[in-house]
Amino acid sequence: MIVTVKYFGAVADATQKKEESLYLDAKLHSVEDLCLQFENQYPELKDIAYVIAVNQSVVASGLVTINENDELALLPPFAGG
């Protein structure tokens, strides 16, 4: 399946990318699985606190299922005002 992944802030610095399309193995179907893949591919992410949004909604659980054509965003901590 193919998904779009967007990176922001310190996460974009660590990956040296702002966005990419990824082909995911059928076995990678949860946010938790994807986080493990990202941290293996980009070891610097292990030292960065980040959350993942799926289709513009921050997910609280790593067990959320990822589907074909979903848009994912890796978001570092941010402050509002």
mmCIF file as gemmi writes it, N, C-alpha and C atoms, coordinates in Angstrom:
data_model
loop_
_atom_site.group_PDB
_atom_site.id
_atom_site.type_symbol
_atom_site.label_atom_id
_atom_site.label_alt_id
_atom_site.label_comp_id
_atom_site.label_asym_id
_atom_site.label_entity_id
_atom_site.label_seq_id
_atom_site.pdbx_PDB_ins_code
_atom_site.Cartn_x
_atom_site.Cartn_y
_atom_site.Cartn_z
_atom_site.occupancy
_atom_site.B_iso_or_equiv
_atom_site.pdbx_formal_charge
_atom_site.auth_seq_id
_atom_site.auth_asym_id
_atom_site.pdbx_PDB_model_num
ATOM 1 N N . MET Axp A 1 ? 0.838 -1.172 0 1 0 ? 1 A 1
ATOM 2 C CA . MET Axp A 1 ? 0 0 0 1 0 ? 1 A 1
ATOM 3 C C . MET Axp A 1 ? 0.884 1.236 0 1 0 ? 1 A 1
ATOM 4 N N . ILE Axp A 2 ? 0.387 2.324 -0.551 1 0 ? 2 A 1
ATOM 5 C CA . ILE Axp A 2 ? 1.148 3.567 -0.628 1 0 ? 2 A 1
ATOM 6 C C . ILE Axp A 2 ? 0.5 4.609 0.268 1 0 ? 2 A 1
ATOM 7 N N . VAL Axp A 3 ? 1.353 5.293 1.059 1 0 ? 3 A 1
ATOM 8 C CA . VAL Axp A 3 ? 0.906 6.385 1.924 1 0 ? 3 A 1
ATOM 9 C C . VAL Axp A 3 ? 1.825 7.579 1.698 1 0 ? 3 A 1
ATOM 10 N N . THR Axp A 4 ? 1.331 8.755 2.04 1 0 ? 4 A 1
ATOM 11 C CA . THR Axp A 4 ? 2.132 9.974 1.99 1 0 ? 4 A 1
ATOM 12 C C . THR Axp A 4 ? 2.539 10.314 3.409 1 0 ? 4 A 1
ATOM 13 N N . VAL Axp A 5 ? 3.818 10.623 3.605 1 0 ? 5 A 1
ATOM 14 C CA . VAL Axp A 5 ? 4.324 10.979 4.926 1 0 ? 5 A 1
ATOM 15 C C . VAL Axp A 5 ? 4.931 12.372 4.851 1 0 ? 5 A 1
ATOM 16 N N . LYS Axp A 6 ? 4.505 13.237 5.775 1 0 ? 6 A 1
ATOM 17 C CA . LYS Axp A 6 ? 5.042 14.594 5.853 1 0 ? 6 A 1
ATOM 18 C C . LYS Axp A 6 ? 5.8 14.739 7.17 1 0 ? 6 A 1
ATOM 19 N N . TYR Axp A 7 ? 6.939 15.425 7.091 1 0 ? 7 A 1
ATOM 20 C CA . TYR Axp A 7 ? 7.796 15.617 8.253 1 0 ? 7 A 1
ATOM 21 C C . TYR Axp A 7 ? 7.885 17.106 8.57 1 0 ? 7 A 1
ATOM 22 N N . PHE Axp A 8 ? 7.877 17.435 9.866 1 0 ? 8 A 1
ATOM 23 C CA . PHE Axp A 8 ? 7.909 18.834 10.277 1 0 ? 8 A 1
ATOM 24 C C . PHE Axp A 8 ? 8.985 19.064 11.341 1 0 ? 8 A 1
ATOM 25 N N . GLY Axp A 9 ? 9.511 20.285 11.374 1 0 ? 9 A 1
ATOM 26 C CA . GLY Axp A 9 ? 10.442 20.703 12.425 1 0 ? 9 A 1
ATOM 27 C C . GLY Axp A 9 ? 11.658 19.81 12.546 1 0 ? 9 A 1
ATOM 28 N N . ALA Axp A 10 ? 11.966 19.43 13.797 1 0 ? 10 A 1
ATOM 29 C CA . ALA Axp A 10 ? 13.138 18.607 14.088 1 0 ? 10 A 1
ATOM 30 C C . ALA Axp A 10 ? 13.051 17.245 13.404 1 0 ? 10 A 1
ATOM 31 N N . VAL Axp A 11 ? 11.846 16.766 13.167 1 0 ? 11 A 1
ATOM 32 C CA . VAL Axp A 11 ? 11.678 15.477 12.476 1 0 ? 11 A 1
ATOM 33 C C . VAL Axp A 11 ? 12.134 15.619 11.021 1 0 ? 11 A 1
ATOM 34 N N . ALA Axp A 12 ? 11.781 16.721 10.373 1 0 ? 12 A 1
ATOM 35 C CA . ALA Axp A 12 ? 12.228 16.972 9.001 1 0 ? 12 A 1
ATOM 36 C C . ALA Axp A 12 ? 13.749 17.11 8.956 1 0 ? 12 A 1
ATOM 37 N N . ASP Axp A 13 ? 14.321 17.748 9.982 1 0 ? 13 A 1
ATOM 38 C CA . ASP Axp A 13 ? 15.785 17.861 10.045 1 0 ? 13 A 1
ATOM 39 C C . ASP Axp A 13 ? 16.433 16.481 10.149 1 0 ? 13 A 1
ATOM 40 N N . ALA Axp A 14 ? 15.861 15.613 10.954 1 0 ? 14 A 1
ATOM 41 C CA . ALA Axp A 14 ? 16.427 14.28 11.165 1 0 ? 14 A 1
ATOM 42 C C . ALA Axp A 14 ? 16.322 13.409 9.914 1 0 ? 14 A 1
ATOM 43 N N . THR Axp A 15 ? 15.212 13.535 9.197 1 0 ? 15 A 1
ATOM 44 C CA . THR Axp A 15 ? 15.011 12.706 7.999 1 0 ? 15 A 1
ATOM 45 C C . THR Axp A 15 ? 15.6 13.349 6.745 1 0 ? 15 A 1
ATOM 46 N N . GLN Axp A 16 ? 15.883 14.648 6.834 1 0 ? 16 A 1
ATOM 47 C CA . GLN Axp A 16 ? 16.345 15.449 5.703 1 0 ? 16 A 1
ATOM 48 C C . GLN Axp A 16 ? 15.335 15.42 4.561 1 0 ? 16 A 1
ATOM 49 N N . LYS Axp A 17 ? 14.059 15.331 4.949 1 0 ? 17 A 1
ATOM 50 C CA . LYS Axp A 17 ? 12.96 15.334 3.971 1 0 ? 17 A 1
ATOM 51 C C . LYS Axp A 17 ? 11.791 16.086 4.561 1 0 ? 17 A 1
ATOM 52 N N . LYS Axp A 18 ? 10.989 16.679 3.687 1 0 ? 18 A 1
ATOM 53 C CA . LYS Axp A 18 ? 9.752 17.31 4.136 1 0 ? 18 A 1
ATOM 54 C C . LYS Axp A 18 ? 8.545 16.423 3.844 1 0 ? 18 A 1
ATOM 55 N N . GLU Axp A 19 ? 8.694 15.571 2.825 1 0 ? 19 A 1
ATOM 56 C CA . GLU Axp A 19 ? 7.577 14.711 2.427 1 0 ? 19 A 1
ATOM 57 C C . GLU Axp A 19 ? 8.103 13.573 1.571 1 0 ? 19 A 1
ATOM 58 N N . GLU Axp A 20 ? 7.418 12.438 1.649 1 0 ? 20 A 1
ATOM 59 C CA . GLU Axp A 20 ? 7.729 11.326 0.762 1 0 ? 20 A 1
ATOM 60 C C . GLU Axp A 20 ? 6.517 10.41 0.646 1 0 ? 20 A 1
ATOM 61 N N . SER Axp A 21 ? 6.455 9.691 -0.446 1 0 ? 21 A 1
ATOM 62 C CA . SER Axp A 21 ? 5.461 8.637 -0.621 1 0 ? 21 A 1
ATOM 63 C C . SER Axp A 21 ? 6.159 7.33 -0.299 1 0 ? 21 A 1
ATOM 64 N N . LEU Axp A 22 ? 5.514 6.519 0.523 1 0 ? 22 A 1
ATOM 65 C CA . LEU Axp A 22 ? 6.101 5.245 0.921 1 0 ? 22 A 1
ATOM 66 C C . LEU Axp A 22 ? 5.221 4.087 0.498 1 0 ? 22 A 1
ATOM 67 N N . TYR Axp A 23 ? 5.875 3.042 0.031 1 0 ? 23 A 1
ATOM 68 C CA . TYR Axp A 23 ? 5.19 1.783 -0.2 1 0 ? 23 A 1
ATOM 69 C C . TYR Axp A 23 ? 5.39 0.955 1.061 1 0 ? 23 A 1
ATOM 70 N N . LEU Axp A 24 ? 4.314 0.591 1.713 1 0 ? 24 A 1
ATOM 71 C CA . LEU Axp A 24 ? 4.389 -0.173 2.953 1 0 ? 24 A 1
ATOM 72 C C . LEU Axp A 24 ? 4.058 -1.629 2.707 1 0 ? 24 A 1
ATOM 73 N N . ASP Axp A 25 ? 4.847 -2.478 3.301 1 0 ? 25 A 1
ATOM 74 C CA . ASP Axp A 25 ? 4.596 -3.914 3.274 1 0 ? 25 A 1
ATOM 75 C C . ASP Axp A 25 ? 3.236 -4.164 3.925 1 0 ? 25 A 1
ATOM 76 N N . ALA Axp A 26 ? 2.539 -5.145 3.479 1 0 ? 26 A 1
ATOM 77 C CA . ALA Axp A 26 ? 1.218 -5.464 4.03 1 0 ? 26 A 1
ATOM 78 C C . ALA Axp A 26 ? 1.277 -5.75 5.529 1 0 ? 26 A 1
ATOM 79 N N . LYS Axp A 27 ? 2.443 -6.173 6.032 1 0 ? 27 A 1
ATOM 80 C CA . LYS Axp A 27 ? 2.571 -6.466 7.466 1 0 ? 27 A 1
ATOM 81 C C . LYS Axp A 27 ? 2.593 -5.197 8.302 1 0 ? 27 A 1
ATOM 82 N N . LEU Axp A 28 ? 2.961 -4.058 7.696 1 0 ? 28 A 1
ATOM 83 C CA . LEU Axp A 28 ? 3.004 -2.787 8.426 1 0 ? 28 A 1
ATOM 84 C C . LEU Axp A 28 ? 1.647 -2.117 8.297 1 0 ? 28 A 1
ATOM 85 N N . HIS Axp A 29 ? 0.811 -2.315 9.276 1 0 ? 29 A 1
ATOM 86 C CA . HIS Axp A 29 ? -0.529 -1.764 9.142 1 0 ? 29 A 1
ATOM 87 C C . HIS Axp A 29 ? -0.976 -0.931 10.331 1 0 ? 29 A 1
ATOM 88 N N . SER Axp A 30 ? -0.114 -0.745 11.325 1 0 ? 30 A 1
ATOM 89 C CA . SER Axp A 30 ? -0.487 0.115 12.449 1 0 ? 30 A 1
ATOM 90 C C . SER Axp A 30 ? 0.538 1.24 12.588 1 0 ? 30 A 1
ATOM 91 N N . VAL Axp A 31 ? 0.144 2.304 13.258 1 0 ? 31 A 1
ATOM 92 C CA . VAL Axp A 31 ? 1.051 3.425 13.506 1 0 ? 31 A 1
ATOM 93 C C . VAL Axp A 31 ? 2.263 2.949 14.296 1 0 ? 31 A 1
ATOM 94 N N . GLU Axp A 32 ? 2.064 2.051 15.243 1 0 ? 32 A 1
ATOM 95 C CA . GLU Axp A 32 ? 3.176 1.522 16.031 1 0 ? 32 A 1
ATOM 96 C C . GLU Axp A 32 ? 4.195 0.805 15.131 1 0 ? 32 A 1
ATOM 97 N N . ASP Axp A 33 ? 3.716 -0.004 14.194 1 0 ? 33 A 1
ATOM 98 C CA . ASP Axp A 33 ? 4.606 -0.686 13.25 1 0 ? 33 A 1
ATOM 99 C C . ASP Axp A 33 ? 5.394 0.331 12.423 1 0 ? 33 A 1
ATOM 100 N N . LEU Axp A 34 ? 4.698 1.368 11.979 1 0 ? 34 A 1
ATOM 101 C CA . LEU Axp A 34 ? 5.332 2.37 11.15 1 0 ? 34 A 1
ATOM 102 C C . LEU Axp A 34 ? 6.395 3.155 11.932 1 0 ? 34 A 1
ATOM 103 N N . CYS Axp A 35 ? 6.11 3.466 13.184 1 0 ? 35 A 1
ATOM 104 C CA . CYS Axp A 35 ? 7.102 4.167 14.027 1 0 ? 35 A 1
ATOM 105 C C . CYS Axp A 35 ? 8.384 3.352 14.135 1 0 ? 35 A 1
ATOM 106 N N . LEU Axp A 36 ? 8.255 2.067 14.319 1 0 ? 36 A 1
ATOM 107 C CA . LEU Axp A 36 ? 9.437 1.206 14.394 1 0 ? 36 A 1
ATOM 108 C C . LEU Axp A 36 ? 10.215 1.243 13.082 1 0 ? 36 A 1
ATOM 109 N N . GLN Axp A 37 ? 9.511 1.231 11.963 1 0 ? 37 A 1
ATOM 110 C CA . GLN Axp A 37 ? 10.18 1.304 10.669 1 0 ? 37 A 1
ATOM 111 C C . GLN Axp A 37 ? 10.901 2.635 10.523 1 0 ? 37 A 1
ATOM 112 N N . PHE Axp A 38 ? 10.232 3.737 10.884 1 0 ? 38 A 1
ATOM 113 C CA . PHE Axp A 38 ? 10.864 5.053 10.788 1 0 ? 38 A 1
ATOM 114 C C . PHE Axp A 38 ? 12.119 5.128 11.645 1 0 ? 38 A 1
ATOM 115 N N . GLU Axp A 39 ? 12.041 4.619 12.869 1 0 ? 39 A 1
ATOM 116 C CA . GLU Axp A 39 ? 13.18 4.711 13.776 1 0 ? 39 A 1
ATOM 117 C C . GLU Axp A 39 ? 14.333 3.798 13.345 1 0 ? 39 A 1
ATOM 118 N N . ASN Axp A 40 ? 14.045 2.732 12.619 1 0 ? 40 A 1
ATOM 119 C CA . ASN Axp A 40 ? 15.114 1.913 12.042 1 0 ? 40 A 1
ATOM 120 C C . ASN Axp A 40 ? 15.744 2.619 10.846 1 0 ? 40 A 1
ATOM 121 N N . GLN Axp A 41 ? 14.907 3.259 10.04 1 0 ? 41 A 1
ATOM 122 C CA . GLN Axp A 41 ? 15.395 3.951 8.849 1 0 ? 41 A 1
ATOM 123 C C . GLN Axp A 41 ? 16.11 5.252 9.208 1 0 ? 41 A 1
ATOM 124 N N . TYR Axp A 42 ? 15.589 5.966 10.205 1 0 ? 42 A 1
ATOM 125 C CA . TYR Axp A 42 ? 16.149 7.251 10.645 1 0 ? 42 A 1
ATOM 126 C C . TYR Axp A 42 ? 16.434 7.162 12.149 1 0 ? 42 A 1
ATOM 127 N N . PRO Axp A 43 ? 17.582 6.611 12.548 1 0 ? 43 A 1
ATOM 128 C CA . PRO Axp A 43 ? 17.879 6.402 13.973 1 0 ? 43 A 1
ATOM 129 C C . PRO Axp A 43 ? 17.803 7.674 14.825 1 0 ? 43 A 1
ATOM 130 N N . GLU Axp A 44 ? 17.992 8.835 14.221 1 0 ? 44 A 1
ATOM 131 C CA . GLU Axp A 44 ? 17.918 10.093 14.965 1 0 ? 44 A 1
ATOM 132 C C . GLU Axp A 44 ? 16.528 10.324 15.571 1 0 ? 44 A 1
ATOM 133 N N . LEU Axp A 45 ? 15.511 9.712 14.993 1 0 ? 45 A 1
ATOM 134 C CA . LEU Axp A 45 ? 14.147 9.889 15.495 1 0 ? 45 A 1
ATOM 135 C C . LEU Axp A 45 ? 13.968 9.312 16.896 1 0 ? 45 A 1
ATOM 136 N N . LYS Axp A 46 ? 14.821 8.363 17.279 1 0 ? 46 A 1
ATOM 137 C CA . LYS Axp A 46 ? 14.712 7.771 18.609 1 0 ? 46 A 1
ATOM 138 C C . LYS Axp A 46 ? 14.947 8.8 19.697 1 0 ? 46 A 1
ATOM 139 N N . ASP Axp A 47 ? 15.653 9.895 19.363 1 0 ? 47 A 1
ATOM 140 C CA . ASP Axp A 47 ? 15.978 10.934 20.338 1 0 ? 47 A 1
ATOM 141 C C . ASP Axp A 47 ? 15.04 12.136 20.262 1 0 ? 47 A 1
ATOM 142 N N . ILE Axp A 48 ? 14.018 12.056 19.421 1 0 ? 48 A 1
ATOM 143 C CA . ILE Axp A 48 ? 13.086 13.169 19.239 1 0 ? 48 A 1
ATOM 144 C C . ILE Axp A 48 ? 11.694 12.745 19.677 1 0 ? 48 A 1
ATOM 145 N N . ALA Axp A 49 ? 11.076 13.569 20.506 1 0 ? 49 A 1
ATOM 146 C CA . ALA Axp A 49 ? 9.677 13.315 20.87 1 0 ? 49 A 1
ATOM 147 C C . ALA Axp A 49 ? 8.808 13.794 19.707 1 0 ? 49 A 1
ATOM 148 N N . TYR Axp A 50 ? 7.938 12.942 19.23 1 0 ? 50 A 1
ATOM 149 C CA . TYR Axp A 50 ? 7.053 13.333 18.137 1 0 ? 50 A 1
ATOM 150 C C . TYR Axp A 50 ? 5.734 12.578 18.258 1 0 ? 50 A 1
ATOM 151 N N . VAL Axp A 51 ? 4.723 13.136 17.632 1 0 ? 51 A 1
ATOM 152 C CA . VAL Axp A 51 ? 3.425 12.458 17.547 1 0 ? 51 A 1
ATOM 153 C C . VAL Axp A 51 ? 3.117 12.257 16.068 1 0 ? 51 A 1
ATOM 154 N N . ILE Axp A 52 ? 2.197 11.368 15.802 1 0 ? 52 A 1
ATOM 155 C CA . ILE Axp A 52 ? 1.796 11.098 14.422 1 0 ? 52 A 1
ATOM 156 C C . ILE Axp A 52 ? 0.335 11.471 14.233 1 0 ? 52 A 1
ATOM 157 N N . ALA Axp A 53 ? 0.095 12.156 13.133 1 0 ? 53 A 1
ATOM 158 C CA . ALA Axp A 53 ? -1.273 12.46 12.725 1 0 ? 53 A 1
ATOM 159 C C . ALA Axp A 53 ? -1.586 11.603 11.501 1 0 ? 53 A 1
ATOM 160 N N . VAL Axp A 54 ? -2.775 11.053 11.484 1 0 ? 54 A 1
ATOM 161 C CA . VAL Axp A 54 ? -3.251 10.276 10.34 1 0 ? 54 A 1
ATOM 162 C C . VAL Axp A 54 ? -4.436 11.029 9.762 1 0 ? 54 A 1
ATOM 163 N N . ASN Axp A 55 ? -4.298 11.429 8.512 1 0 ? 55 A 1
ATOM 164 C CA . ASN Axp A 55 ? -5.344 12.209 7.838 1 0 ? 55 A 1
ATOM 165 C C . ASN Axp A 55 ? -5.74 13.428 8.661 1 0 ? 55 A 1
ATOM 166 N N . GLN Axp A 56 ? -4.736 14.146 9.157 1 0 ? 56 A 1
ATOM 167 C CA . GLN Axp A 56 ? -4.851 15.413 9.878 1 0 ? 56 A 1
ATOM 168 C C . GLN Axp A 56 ? -5.466 15.295 11.259 1 0 ? 56 A 1
ATOM 169 N N . SER Axp A 57 ? -5.463 14.099 11.837 1 0 ? 57 A 1
ATOM 170 C CA . SER Axp A 57 ? -5.932 13.903 13.21 1 0 ? 57 A 1
ATOM 171 C C . SER Axp A 57 ? -4.831 13.202 13.998 1 0 ? 57 A 1
ATOM 172 N N . VAL Axp A 58 ? -4.381 13.855 15.082 1 0 ? 58 A 1
ATOM 173 C CA . VAL Axp A 58 ? -3.346 13.25 15.914 1 0 ? 58 A 1
ATOM 174 C C . VAL Axp A 58 ? -3.905 11.985 16.538 1 0 ? 58 A 1
ATOM 175 N N . VAL Axp A 59 ? -3.132 10.919 16.464 1 0 ? 59 A 1
ATOM 176 C CA . VAL Axp A 59 ? -3.582 9.645 17.015 1 0 ? 59 A 1
ATOM 177 C C . VAL Axp A 59 ? -2.954 9.439 18.39 1 0 ? 59 A 1
ATOM 178 N N . ALA Axp A 60 ? -3.764 8.987 19.327 1 0 ? 60 A 1
ATOM 179 C CA . ALA Axp A 60 ? -3.294 8.786 20.693 1 0 ? 60 A 1
ATOM 180 C C . ALA Axp A 60 ? -2.748 7.381 20.894 1 0 ? 60 A 1
ATOM 181 N N . SER Axp A 61 ? -3.099 6.473 20.034 1 0 ? 61 A 1
ATOM 182 C CA . SER Axp A 61 ? -2.683 5.085 20.195 1 0 ? 61 A 1
ATOM 183 C C . SER Axp A 61 ? -1.902 4.627 18.98 1 0 ? 61 A 1
ATOM 184 N N . GLY Axp A 62 ? -0.841 3.881 19.229 1 0 ? 62 A 1
ATOM 185 C CA . GLY Axp A 62 ? -0.053 3.321 18.141 1 0 ? 62 A 1
ATOM 186 C C . GLY Axp A 62 ? -0.763 2.193 17.431 1 0 ? 62 A 1
ATOM 187 N N . LEU Axp A 63 ? -1.935 1.801 17.929 1 0 ? 63 A 1
ATOM 188 C CA . LEU Axp A 63 ? -2.651 0.675 17.338 1 0 ? 63 A 1
ATOM 189 C C . LEU Axp A 63 ? -3.605 1.09 16.222 1 0 ? 63 A 1
ATOM 190 N N . VAL Axp A 64 ? -3.629 2.387 15.887 1 0 ? 64 A 1
ATOM 191 C CA . VAL Axp A 64 ? -4.489 2.865 14.806 1 0 ? 64 A 1
ATOM 192 C C . VAL Axp A 64 ? -4.026 2.232 13.496 1 0 ? 64 A 1
ATOM 193 N N . THR Axp A 65 ? -4.964 1.754 12.711 1 0 ? 65 A 1
ATOM 194 C CA . THR Axp A 65 ? -4.658 1.09 11.451 1 0 ? 65 A 1
ATOM 195 C C . THR Axp A 65 ? -4.417 2.11 10.342 1 0 ? 65 A 1
ATOM 196 N N . ILE Axp A 66 ? -3.401 1.848 9.541 1 0 ? 66 A 1
ATOM 197 C CA . ILE Axp A 66 ? -3.08 2.681 8.39 1 0 ? 66 A 1
ATOM 198 C C . ILE Axp A 66 ? -3.673 2.019 7.152 1 0 ? 66 A 1
ATOM 199 N N . ASN Axp A 67 ? -4.265 2.855 6.295 1 0 ? 67 A 1
ATOM 200 C CA . ASN Axp A 67 ? -4.902 2.354 5.084 1 0 ? 67 A 1
ATOM 201 C C . ASN Axp A 67 ? -4.264 2.965 3.839 1 0 ? 67 A 1
ATOM 202 N N . GLU Axp A 68 ? -4.497 2.331 2.699 1 0 ? 68 A 1
ATOM 203 C CA . GLU Axp A 68 ? -4.023 2.826 1.415 1 0 ? 68 A 1
ATOM 204 C C . GLU Axp A 68 ? -4.381 4.299 1.246 1 0 ? 68 A 1
ATOM 205 N N . ASN Axp A 69 ? -3.433 5.095 0.759 1 0 ? 69 A 1
ATOM 206 C CA . ASN Axp A 69 ? -3.602 6.522 0.46 1 0 ? 69 A 1
ATOM 207 C C . ASN Axp A 69 ? -3.769 7.416 1.677 1 0 ? 69 A 1
ATOM 208 N N . ASP Axp A 70 ? -3.532 6.913 2.892 1 0 ? 70 A 1
ATOM 209 C CA . ASP Axp A 70 ? -3.578 7.777 4.066 1 0 ? 70 A 1
ATOM 210 C C . ASP Axp A 70 ? -2.447 8.788 4.001 1 0 ? 70 A 1
ATOM 211 N N . GLU Axp A 71 ? -2.669 9.927 4.657 1 0 ? 71 A 1
ATOM 212 C CA . GLU Axp A 71 ? -1.634 10.937 4.788 1 0 ? 71 A 1
ATOM 213 C C . GLU Axp A 71 ? -1.198 10.946 6.257 1 0 ? 71 A 1
ATOM 214 N N . LEU Axp A 72 ? 0.089 10.748 6.476 1 0 ? 72 A 1
ATOM 215 C CA . LEU Axp A 72 ? 0.647 10.723 7.814 1 0 ? 72 A 1
ATOM 216 C C . LEU Axp A 72 ? 1.546 11.932 7.994 1 0 ? 72 A 1
ATOM 217 N N . ALA Axp A 73 ? 1.574 12.467 9.198 1 0 ? 73 A 1
ATOM 218 C CA . ALA Axp A 73 ? 2.474 13.569 9.511 1 0 ? 73 A 1
ATOM 219 C C . ALA Axp A 73 ? 3.18 13.26 10.82 1 0 ? 73 A 1
ATOM 220 N N . LEU Axp A 74 ? 4.495 13.439 10.822 1 0 ? 74 A 1
ATOM 221 C CA . LEU Axp A 74 ? 5.279 13.288 12.056 1 0 ? 74 A 1
ATOM 222 C C . LEU Axp A 74 ? 5.531 14.686 12.588 1 0 ? 74 A 1
ATOM 223 N N . LEU Axp A 75 ? 4.977 14.956 13.764 1 0 ? 75 A 1
ATOM 224 C CA . LEU Axp A 75 ? 4.98 16.297 14.327 1 0 ? 75 A 1
ATOM 225 C C . LEU Axp A 75 ? 5.819 16.351 15.604 1 0 ? 75 A 1
ATOM 226 N N . PRO Axp A 76 ? 6.79 17.263 15.67 1 0 ? 76 A 1
ATOM 227 C CA . PRO Axp A 76 ? 7.552 17.43 16.901 1 0 ? 76 A 1
ATOM 228 C C . PRO Axp A 76 ? 6.718 18.215 17.908 1 0 ? 76 A 1
ATOM 229 N N . PRO Axp A 77 ? 7.175 18.306 19.159 1 0 ? 77 A 1
ATOM 230 C CA . PRO Axp A 77 ? 6.452 19.116 20.137 1 0 ? 77 A 1
ATOM 231 C C . PRO Axp A 77 ? 6.371 20.577 19.655 1 0 ? 77 A 1
ATOM 232 N N . PHE Axp A 78 ? 5.267 21.21 19.942 1 0 ? 78 A 1
ATOM 233 C CA . PHE Axp A 78 ? 5.126 22.614 19.584 1 0 ? 78 A 1
ATOM 234 C C . PHE Axp A 78 ? 4.326 23.323 20.647 1 0 ? 78 A 1
ATOM 235 N N . ALA Axp A 79 ? 4.514 24.634 20.711 1 0 ? 79 A 1
ATOM 236 C CA . ALA Axp A 79 ? 3.797 25.452 21.698 1 0 ? 79 A 1
ATOM 237 C C . ALA Axp A 79 ? 2.919 26.427 20.949 1 0 ? 79 A 1
ATOM 238 N N . GLY Axp A 80 ? 1.792 26.705 21.524 1 0 ? 80 A 1
ATOM 239 C CA . GLY Axp A 80 ? 0.869 27.644 20.897 1 0 ? 80 A 1
ATOM 240 C C . GLY Axp A 80 ? 0.756 28.904 21.723 1 0 ? 80 A 1
ATOM 241 N N . GLY Axp A 81 ? 0.096 29.848 21.194 1 0 ? 81 A 1
ATOM 242 C CA . GLY Axp A 81 ? -0.036 31.091 21.949 1 0 ? 81 A 1
ATOM 243 C C . GLY Axp A 81 ? -1.149 31.942 21.467 1 0 ? 81 A 1
